Amino acid sequence: MAPPSPQPYPQLPADPPGGHLHSGGFITLLLRAQPYPTSRYGSRCPPAGGEVPAEGICQLAARLLLGAIQWAKAVPFFAHLRLGDQMASLSLAWRELFVLDAVQAALPLQPGHLLAPAAAAAVPVAAQRLGASTDPVWLLREQLEKLRSLQLDPAEVACLKALALFSPDAVGLSEPGQVAALQERAQLALQAHVRRQRPGQPSRFGRLLLRLPALRRLPGHSLQRLFFSHLLGETPVETLIRDMLLAGATLGWPHGHGQ
């Protein structure tokens, strides 16, 4: 028996006439906040079959992390939150923002790329004994591959980043209701965008949402040691977030900013 054809999206009570314009405006603001086009990152990746040394991958990863923080700072809705709520939100969401930007930038991460002695030491001994299921490199590659298989467009990436950033689950929020309202706006904008752009994929919206919990479960400490030790040393990513928010202006890119 042939599988049933996809059913069209139902009309949502929350969709007012012309509501797509409102959601489109929300997405436009998210896209404009991106500090650099993803092509700038992608141009640093090797051609198919090429090799990138571990140092080059870590430099690209550091640029992506800094760019993710800069993006959040440039989102108008985020800038209107209290400073403490900004710090709490970014401290929770940086892993998702980094991975989603890594997908757009085609971060090269093949087996052995991060197995130089310094990078291999970042993988806990217990994880090495248990195998791939707890190896942070393997876990990250798995999530990158699943996201790439979805062939995300820039608007979908921007909305997923906003959903991760505006999480009422962040610890220490002074105004969780305001953050939750922003998350709802991002969710409605993503849903409207998917309905318009992918009408033949009624399950796509749910599939996109299901990727976020898995990203949040990635081991942040291991990611930091693998990718950002040359930038931060033993300083937590949360300290970098605090310093960039307090600086009021973007910090310089590491290793060749402006190249």
N, C-alpha and C positions, 0 to 999 in steps of 0.2 A: 504493500500500500504506500502510495506516495505521501510524504509528510505534508501536513496542512500548510497552506501559504500563510505568511505573516499577516496578522491582523493590523489594521491601521491603529494609530494611537487614539485613545478616547479623548474627547474634549474635557479639559480640566476646568472645574468651576473657578479656579484662581486665574484663568486666562481671560482678561478683559479684551474687548475689541482693540486691535492694534497693540496688544500687550507685548508682541514680539519686538516692537521698537524699543520698549523700556528695557527688556532683557538684552537687546543688542547694544544699547547704550552702556549698560553695566559691563558687558564683555569688552566693549571698546576701551573703557577706562582701565580694565585689567591688562589688556594688550599694550596700551600706551605706556604702562608702568615698566615694561620690560626694558632694562637698561641698555642691552645690546641685542641686535638680531641674532637668532640662533645660528645663522649662517656663519657668523664670526667664529663661533665655537667649532662648528662642523668642519670649517676649512682647515682646522688644525689636525683633523683625523687623517690617518694614512689611507691610501687607496686600498682596494680589496687585496688581501694577502700581505699587506705591509705590516711592519712591526713597529710598535711604539714602546720605548723603554718605560719602566715603572715611573721614573722621574717625570716624564712627559705626561703620563696619565694623571699623576698626582697634581701637577701644575694646572692641568685642565680642570680637575675636580675642584681645586681651590678657587678657581675663577667662577665655576658654577655656584659654589657655596656663597661666595661674596655677592655674586649677581643675584642670587635668590633673596638675600637679605636686602639688597638695594631695591629689588622689585617690590618687596613688601613695604618698604619705607615710602615708595613712590605711589602706592595705591591710596587714593584719596580717603577711602573709608577707614583704612588702617591708621592713617596719620591723624584721624580725628579721635582715636581711642586714647585713653590715658597711657602715660609712658609705662606704668607697671603692667597694664593689660597688653601693651605691645610686646613687652619682654616675655610675659607669660605665654602669649600666643606663638611667638617665634621659637621660643625654647621647646615647645611641644612639636611644632610643625616643620622644623628645619630638615628633617630626614625626608619627608614627603616632597618638600620643595626641591631639594637637591636631586632626588631621583627623577622627578618629573622633568626637570631641566636637563638631566643627563640623557633622558630619552630623546628630547629634541636635539641635543647636541651630538647624538650618536657617540656617546662616550665609549671608547674601545676598551673592552674588558673580556679578553679571551683567557683560557686556561694558561697559567704560567706567567701572565703579564705582571702580576704583583707578587711573584714568588722570589724576588730578590731577598737577600738575607734580612735587611731592615724591615721590609714589608711582611715577610713571612713571620717575623717575630710578633707582629700585631695580632696574629691568629692565636687565640688562647690554646694552650696545650691540650686542655680537655676537649676543645672543639676538633683539634687535629685527630684525637683518638676516636671520637665519635663518628667522624667522616663528614661527607658533603652536607648532610642535613643541618649541621650547625656551623659550617664554614661560612663566615660573613661574605667572602667573595662569591661563593656558590649561591648563597641566598640572594645577594644583590643581582647577580646575573640572571637568576630565575625571574625576579620581579621585572627587570629590564626587558627580558624576552617576552613576558606576558603583556607588558604595556606596548611594546613595539608591534606585537601581533594585532593589537586593536587599531593600529594606524591612526593614532590620535591627530586631530587637526589642532592648530594653535589655540583656537577658542576653547576646545575641550580641555587642553592642558591648563589654560588660564583659569577656567572654572574649577578644575580639580585642585589646583593650587589654592584658590580662594576658599574652597570647602575645607581644606586642611588647615589653612591659616586661621580662619574664623571658627574655631572650635570652642564651644562652651565647656568642654572637658578640661581646658587648660587650668592648671592649679594656680590659685591666687587671684583670679579675675575679680575686679571690683564691680564690673558691670557685665555679668554673664549674659543678661538679657539682650544687651546691645550687640554683643558678639554673636549670639544665637540668631538674631534677626539678620545680621549680615550673612551668616552661613545659609539661612533660608533663601535670601536673595540669590546667592550663588547657585544654590540647588535649582531654583526655579529658572534661572538664566540658562543653566546647562540643560535642563529638561526641554526648554523651549527650543534651544539651539539644535539639540539632537532630533527633535520632532521635525524641525524644518529641513535639516541637512541630511538626515538619514531616515526618511520615512519608511523605508523597507526593512528597518532593523528595530522593531519595537522593543526588543530586550536590551538594546545597547545602553540605554541610560542606567539600568540596573547593573549591567556588567561593569560600567565605568565606576559606579559608586563602590562596588565590591573590591576594587583594587586598593582603596585607601587604607582599610584596616591592616592589610598585609604589609603595606609600606611602613605603617606606624610601628609594626612589630620588628622591623629591622634593628639590629643592635647598634645603637648610636655610638657607644664607646668604641666598638670595633671599627666602625666606619671612620671615626675620627683618627684612630691610630693607623689605619690603612692609607687614608687619603690626605689627611691634613696635619700630620705630625711635623712636616717641614715648615708649615705655616704657623702652627699653634704650639708645637712641642707638647707638653703635658697640660697646657691651659685648656679648659673645657670650651666647647663651641659656645656654650651659653655666655661665657665671658666675652667672646668676640661679638656676639649679638648685643650685649649690653653696651660695649664700647662703641659700636657703630651707631646704635640708637642715640647714645648720649652725645656723640660727636656732632650730630646735626648735619653732617655732610658726609659724603661717601669717602671711605678710606681708599688708598691706592691699591691697585691690583698687585699681587705678588709676581715677581719674576717677569718683568717686561711689560708692565701696563702700557697700553697705548700702541703696542706693536701690531 
